[in-house]
Amino acid sequence: MTALAHERPETMSETVTEVDSGSTPAVERDEVLWQAWKAMELPEGYRAEIIEGAIEVSPTGRLSHAQVVNRLRDALVPVLADSEYAAYNDTNVVRGRKTWIPDVLVAPRNLEPHGDEEGVGVRASAVGLIIEVVSPGHECRRRDRARKRREYARAEIPVYVIVDDYDNQGTVTVLTEPRPEKADWVGVHRVSYGTEVTIAEGPAKGFTITEAITGPRRA
């Protein structure tokens, strides 16, 4: 998540808050993190997620990130126009006592029946597609490529797309057929920027990610 490039200088570094997993039962740990996450008051321009037993605080992106996200969402609109689904961003996706804020997601147009029990966000079970745009920095790359990849597989998100400006000269990876017990995916389709890739299943079936969205291959 966050910016593709030219990300603003961070006035607050990325923060990870963990609960000691060795001495705290998993259910209790998850509840502690959940309550702490709900009580957080962040400076403008930051977001917090619960990822693999930790609260992660990171800066949102500025202009370049907003442009990519808007291109993705705008391109999804005609694909979803005649369906019961819509494209969203800055929306909490909730599974149990975990929550994520994807760059773009596809979920029912009427979210109310699909909200979690506390009205915090949309349940992961209602989400048909998630797209993350990888940010600069080792931890940001690891979050989208590894930690969120595992979390979204565990949540059985049908399709996870990674737009990665920092993989070689830029790549788009489409992950399908999640295997929650392995926290991974069976279907992995990775192409370089400049090569079109089309979503072949789910509510966003037919949605094509093109160079007009990602930009050209990096030098």
Secondary structure as UniProt FT lines:
FT   STRAND          15..18
FT   TURN            21..23
FT   HELIX           26..39
FT   TURN            44..45
FT   STRAND          46..50
FT   STRAND          54..59
FT   HELIX           63..80
FT   TURN            81..82
FT   STRAND          85..88
FT   STRAND          93..95
FT   TURN            96..97
FT   STRAND          98..100
FT   STRAND          104..108
FT   HELIX           112..114
FT   TURN            117..118
FT   STRAND          122..123
FT   HELIX           124..126
FT   STRAND          129..133
FT   HELIX           138..142
FT   HELIX           143..147
FT   HELIX           148..154
FT   TURN            155..156
FT   STRAND          159..164
FT   TURN            165..166
FT   TURN            168..169
FT   STRAND          171..179
FT   TURN            180..183
FT   STRAND          184..192
FT   TURN            193..194
FT   STRAND          197..198
FT   TURN            203..206
FT   STRAND          208..209
FT   HELIX           211..214
//
